[in-house]
């Protein structure tokens, strides 16, 4: 039940992330990538921090702060600057399609770091979902803007930052809490972005934004920032990194739907078939039966209570 709940909230998070890609595409002509990242994570952090304080979350231990801060800067800083650059070169749907390589990258990073077993069923689920997204958006590839390959290449490379974040964040969350970990990491990422913005021209850019742009920016920070990533870390706390990352294949579908309204990007009938394939892939990857662990030389006692194994700290 915990895994399914984690996957469910990850799907919602990925859908919100897809709508944020469309809003970013709408704003990219009015603000540079750094300013967009400041807007998203500055507002996001201001929303997340009071929630964490009111809920009295468990904060990361002092010894974990360097790792939490490094992951926060890597993800909320570096990844989203690359993300905004990528969206400037291509459509929201195609950028999100490139981001759908995240499940594969997370699976490989998890296997390399020994955090997760690489099984045939997980691999098949990721492959089905990614093929579904590709099929859903294939008919629109010919209408892509010139040079869009640059954006997709940047987004694919940037997804590696998120894959590392997905895999390395789980043990840190277990030693504190999902929301405490998110708040510290997001705060560190936002602080680095603001310092970089003060050294550049971001404040002037923000001052030039009109009411509609600020409304779009508020959506980025609240829905695409705070809410989406509260859901994401809660999902990572409950489900394996690959299963959570596999839901990212819902991202380009949400991006394509909203981008069709905001910036007139085309929608095709293939979206329906792709949506079916995405959820088939998610089902395949998340319904692998758990294998019982056998203790050597000992049979399990009926009605025996599980014993504590000590702290994992």
PLY file of the C-alpha trace (Angstrom):
ply
format ascii 1.0
element vertex 313
property float x
property float y
property float z
element edge 312
property int vertex1
property int vertex2
end_header
0.00 0.00 0.00
2.89 2.37 0.83
4.49 1.82 -2.59
1.20 2.40 -4.44
0.48 5.55 -2.44
3.99 6.81 -3.17
3.56 6.15 -6.89
0.14 7.84 -6.89
1.39 11.09 -5.37
4.44 10.95 -7.68
2.08 10.87 -10.69
0.33 13.99 -9.37
3.70 15.66 -8.77
4.86 14.80 -12.31
1.65 16.19 -13.80
2.16 19.47 -11.91
5.75 19.50 -13.17
4.46 19.12 -16.73
2.18 22.12 -16.35
5.15 24.06 -14.94
7.08 23.28 -18.14
4.28 24.87 -20.18
4.22 27.94 -17.91
8.02 28.19 -18.18
7.67 28.09 -21.97
5.14 30.94 -21.67
7.54 33.02 -19.55
10.82 32.21 -21.27
10.53 35.19 -23.64
10.21 37.63 -20.71
12.90 36.34 -18.35
16.27 34.61 -18.54
16.81 31.07 -17.15
18.38 32.29 -13.87
15.53 34.72 -13.18
12.94 32.01 -13.85
14.72 29.67 -11.42
14.80 32.43 -8.76
11.09 33.08 -9.30
10.20 29.39 -9.00
12.32 28.45 -6.01
12.24 31.76 -4.17
8.44 31.59 -4.06
8.54 27.82 -3.52
10.83 28.13 -0.49
8.68 30.91 1.03
5.71 28.51 0.79
7.49 25.39 2.08
9.33 26.95 5.05
6.26 28.03 7.13
4.60 24.66 6.48
7.68 22.84 7.77
7.88 25.09 10.86
4.17 24.72 11.68
4.38 20.93 11.30
7.49 20.82 13.53
9.28 18.53 11.13
12.48 16.69 11.95
15.35 18.65 10.43
18.48 17.01 8.97
21.26 16.35 11.48
24.18 18.76 11.49
26.45 16.08 10.03
24.04 15.67 7.08
23.77 19.36 6.22
26.70 19.45 3.74
25.18 16.56 1.75
21.65 18.01 1.91
22.92 21.43 0.84
24.97 19.97 -2.02
21.98 18.01 -3.33
19.78 21.10 -3.00
22.20 23.31 -4.97
22.71 20.58 -7.59
18.98 20.04 -8.05
17.12 23.28 -7.29
19.97 25.41 -8.63
21.94 23.73 -11.39
19.24 21.40 -12.73
16.61 24.10 -13.07
18.91 26.59 -14.76
19.62 23.92 -17.39
15.89 23.09 -17.43
14.96 26.69 -18.24
17.69 26.94 -20.89
16.38 23.76 -22.53
12.78 25.01 -22.63
14.00 28.16 -24.39
15.25 26.08 -27.34
12.33 23.72 -27.87
8.64 23.15 -27.11
7.37 22.28 -23.64
6.27 18.84 -24.85
9.62 17.99 -26.45
11.60 19.29 -23.46
9.46 17.15 -21.16
9.91 14.20 -23.51
13.69 14.50 -23.06
13.15 14.72 -19.30
11.36 11.37 -19.54
14.80 9.74 -19.78
14.84 10.31 -15.99
13.48 6.82 -15.10
16.25 5.14 -17.09
18.93 7.40 -15.62
17.60 6.92 -12.08
17.52 3.15 -12.57
21.12 3.12 -13.79
22.40 5.50 -11.07
20.60 3.45 -8.42
22.12 0.23 -9.73
25.62 1.74 -9.94
25.43 3.05 -6.38
23.93 -0.20 -5.06
20.77 1.55 -3.88
18.32 -0.54 -5.91
18.29 -3.85 -7.75
17.92 -3.65 -11.53
15.18 -6.15 -12.44
13.73 -7.10 -15.80
10.24 -6.05 -14.73
11.31 -2.54 -13.72
13.26 -2.21 -16.96
10.24 -3.34 -18.98
7.94 -0.90 -17.19
10.26 2.04 -17.81
10.66 1.03 -21.48
6.89 0.73 -22.06
6.19 4.10 -20.46
8.95 5.89 -22.38
7.88 4.31 -25.68
4.34 5.46 -24.95
5.48 9.05 -24.49
7.55 8.88 -27.67
4.58 7.56 -29.63
2.28 10.19 -28.14
4.46 13.08 -29.25
6.04 11.64 -32.41
3.54 13.23 -34.77
4.54 16.69 -33.54
8.27 16.25 -33.97
8.27 17.64 -37.53
6.74 20.87 -36.28
9.54 21.44 -33.75
11.35 24.79 -33.85
14.76 25.00 -35.58
17.65 23.90 -33.37
15.32 22.22 -30.89
17.80 19.33 -30.57
19.95 21.61 -28.41
17.17 21.94 -25.85
16.48 18.21 -25.78
20.19 17.39 -25.41
20.55 19.89 -22.54
17.43 18.51 -20.84
18.65 14.91 -21.15
21.99 15.85 -19.58
20.25 17.89 -16.87
18.07 14.90 -15.95
21.22 13.27 -14.56
21.17 15.87 -11.74
17.65 14.79 -10.81
18.55 11.09 -11.06
21.39 11.57 -8.55
19.03 13.58 -6.31
16.41 10.82 -6.43
18.84 8.09 -5.41
20.92 9.93 -2.80
18.05 11.76 -1.09
16.24 8.72 0.33
18.72 7.76 3.09
19.02 11.41 4.13
15.23 11.71 4.39
15.08 8.58 6.54
17.44 10.20 9.04
15.26 13.33 9.27
11.94 13.78 7.43
10.84 14.31 3.86
9.65 17.87 4.43
12.64 18.85 6.58
15.03 17.51 3.94
13.15 19.30 1.15
13.06 22.64 2.99
16.78 22.74 3.74
17.76 21.61 0.24
15.36 24.01 -1.47
16.50 26.86 0.77
20.16 26.26 -0.07
19.39 26.05 -3.79
17.27 29.22 -3.68
19.97 31.10 -1.72
22.62 30.29 -4.33
20.24 31.35 -7.12
19.43 34.67 -5.41
23.14 35.44 -4.84
23.83 34.71 -8.51
20.87 36.89 -9.49
22.10 39.80 -7.37
25.43 39.61 -9.18
23.61 39.78 -12.50
20.52 41.56 -13.83
17.74 39.41 -12.38
16.25 42.10 -10.11
15.81 44.43 -13.11
14.17 41.61 -15.07
11.76 40.86 -12.21
10.82 44.55 -11.99
9.87 44.54 -15.68
7.38 41.68 -15.37
3.71 42.57 -15.72
0.70 41.23 -13.73
0.15 38.25 -16.06
3.82 37.24 -15.85
3.74 37.51 -12.05
0.62 35.31 -11.95
2.41 32.74 -14.07
5.47 33.05 -11.81
3.32 32.55 -8.72
1.94 29.35 -10.27
5.50 28.18 -10.94
6.50 28.78 -7.33
3.38 27.46 -5.57
2.12 24.60 -7.76
5.21 23.75 -9.83
7.58 24.40 -6.95
6.25 23.94 -3.42
3.32 21.55 -3.96
4.94 19.46 -6.71
8.12 18.85 -4.74
6.46 18.28 -1.38
4.61 15.48 -3.19
7.83 14.31 -4.88
9.85 13.88 -1.68
6.87 12.24 0.05
6.79 9.79 -2.87
10.55 9.12 -2.61
10.05 8.42 1.10
7.49 5.71 0.33
8.53 4.13 -2.97
11.77 3.15 -4.69
13.61 5.84 -6.72
13.03 4.07 -10.05
9.30 3.62 -9.44
8.93 7.27 -8.50
11.02 8.43 -11.46
8.95 6.25 -13.81
5.97 8.52 -13.19
7.91 11.34 -14.87
6.58 9.95 -18.14
3.27 11.66 -17.28
5.14 14.99 -17.39
5.21 15.59 -21.19
1.54 14.74 -21.56
0.55 17.36 -18.99
3.01 19.80 -20.58
1.55 19.26 -24.05
-2.04 19.74 -22.86
-1.38 23.06 -21.10
1.08 24.32 -23.73
-1.63 23.90 -26.35
-3.65 26.51 -24.45
-0.86 28.90 -23.42
1.40 28.92 -26.48
-0.63 27.09 -29.14
1.51 23.94 -29.26
-0.36 21.20 -31.18
-2.12 18.21 -29.59
-2.52 14.97 -31.55
-4.69 11.89 -31.21
-1.54 9.95 -30.29
-1.70 11.54 -26.84
-4.53 9.18 -25.90
-2.58 6.07 -26.93
0.51 7.45 -25.24
-1.37 8.07 -21.99
-2.55 4.45 -21.95
1.00 3.21 -22.55
2.34 5.45 -19.78
0.03 3.99 -17.18
0.64 0.44 -18.43
4.35 1.06 -17.95
3.80 2.45 -14.46
1.66 -0.59 -13.58
4.31 -3.03 -14.85
7.10 -1.31 -12.92
5.14 -1.01 -9.67
3.49 -4.43 -9.42
6.60 -6.56 -9.10
5.95 -9.00 -6.22
8.24 -8.61 -3.24
10.53 -11.58 -2.65
10.52 -12.97 0.91
13.85 -12.80 2.72
14.89 -16.15 4.17
17.16 -16.30 7.18
19.70 -19.12 6.91
19.24 -22.03 9.29
16.04 -20.76 10.84
12.34 -21.20 10.14
9.96 -18.33 10.83
7.91 -18.81 13.95
4.14 -18.56 13.61
2.64 -15.39 15.08
6.12 -14.16 16.02
6.56 -10.46 16.50
9.30 -8.78 14.45
12.32 -7.81 16.50
14.01 -4.43 16.48
17.30 -4.44 14.60
18.63 -1.18 16.00
18.98 2.28 14.56
19.98 2.76 10.94
21.72 6.06 11.70
0 1
1 2
2 3
3 4
4 5
5 6
6 7
7 8
8 9
9 10
10 11
11 12
12 13
13 14
14 15
15 16
16 17
17 18
18 19
19 20
20 21
21 22
22 23
23 24
24 25
25 26
26 27
27 28
28 29
29 30
30 31
31 32
32 33
33 34
34 35
35 36
36 37
37 38
38 39
39 40
40 41
41 42
42 43
43 44
44 45
45 46
46 47
47 48
48 49
49 50
50 51
51 52
52 53
53 54
54 55
55 56
56 57
57 58
58 59
59 60
60 61
61 62
62 63
63 64
64 65
65 66
66 67
67 68
68 69
69 70
70 71
71 72
72 73
73 74
74 75
75 76
76 77
77 78
78 79
79 80
80 81
81 82
82 83
83 84
84 85
85 86
86 87
87 88
88 89
89 90
90 91
91 92
92 93
93 94
94 95
95 96
96 97
97 98
98 99
99 100
100 101
101 102
102 103
103 104
104 105
105 106
106 107
107 108
108 109
109 110
110 111
111 112
112 113
113 114
114 115
115 116
116 117
117 118
118 119
119 120
120 121
121 122
122 123
123 124
124 125
125 126
126 127
127 128
128 129
129 130
130 131
131 132
132 133
133 134
134 135
135 136
136 137
137 138
138 139
139 140
140 141
141 142
142 143
143 144
144 145
145 146
146 147
147 148
148 149
149 150
150 151
151 152
152 153
153 154
154 155
155 156
156 157
157 158
158 159
159 160
160 161
161 162
162 163
163 164
164 165
165 166
166 167
167 168
168 169
169 170
170 171
171 172
172 173
173 174
174 175
175 176
176 177
177 178
178 179
179 180
180 181
181 182
182 183
183 184
184 185
185 186
186 187
187 188
188 189
189 190
190 191
191 192
192 193
193 194
194 195
195 196
196 197
197 198
198 199
199 200
200 201
201 202
202 203
203 204
204 205
205 206
206 207
207 208
208 209
209 210
210 211
211 212
212 213
213 214
214 215
215 216
216 217
217 218
218 219
219 220
220 221
221 222
222 223
223 224
224 225
225 226
226 227
227 228
228 229
229 230
230 231
231 232
232 233
233 234
234 235
235 236
236 237
237 238
238 239
239 240
240 241
241 242
242 243
243 244
244 245
245 246
246 247
247 248
248 249
249 250
250 251
251 252
252 253
253 254
254 255
255 256
256 257
257 258
258 259
259 260
260 261
261 262
262 263
263 264
264 265
265 266
266 267
267 268
268 269
269 270
270 271
271 272
272 273
273 274
274 275
275 276
276 277
277 278
278 279
279 280
280 281
281 282
282 283
283 284
284 285
285 286
286 287
287 288
288 289
289 290
290 291
291 292
292 293
293 294
294 295
295 296
296 297
297 298
298 299
299 300
300 301
301 302
302 303
303 304
304 305
305 306
306 307
307 308
308 309
309 310
310 311
311 312
